[in-house]
């Protein structure tokens, strides 16, 4: 590998690591804004999954409460079912249109929520609704690697305090990213070049991730929810920037 891709690789790992340490998610969408221009998808995909997994494990230090199993189980169990279903649907769905649609929804909806004086609160549905959201997260992860978009927005609108939301989502993401890495390994996606990228990106992200996890404790619940919505809106912009040129070129 020449020097050219190394600098954006390191910068992307640092910035995305800090954002993930602070918010508990969004590593991939931040990192890809740096990596998508210098790495092919066959390398960027496994790199995002592995670094996200490492970041989630490092960020566990910011979780200051235990997670009741009945809160976590619906997301994890249904998410595990959703991933292979998403992989199967991917054969019949245009992933570019899928990502563009999700991006547009995030930009519009999250911007409206950010401009609202009070966030809507979802109190109905119980664990069954949480399971449906976990399934959708796994489904979207299998289709386009967007496992965290819907569950993160759902927990925000549930009105959970930041520690409960972060604890549930981080454990959910760890399971989903682990499954993704297993699937990549089984299908031979992990190569010597991928391992070389791992060896550069992971050390670069460790200190920024820990710094973000440290800064997290200074956020209020309100500030945390606003930050999550802002990151989701920015994620939508990133998805549109990456997909609209592909659609226009068709």
SULDA-V937393 format. One record per helix or strand. SS is the DSSP state (h for helix, s for strand). FROM is the first residue (numbers start at 0). LEN is the number of residues. If there is no record, write none. Layout:
ss=SS from=FROM len=LEN
ss=SS from=FROM len=LEN
This chain:
ss=h from=3 len=20
ss=h from=26 len=9
ss=h from=40 len=22
ss=h from=68 len=22
ss=h from=94 len=21
ss=h from=125 len=19
ss=h from=147 len=11
ss=h from=161 len=25
ss=h from=191 len=25
ss=h from=220 len=28
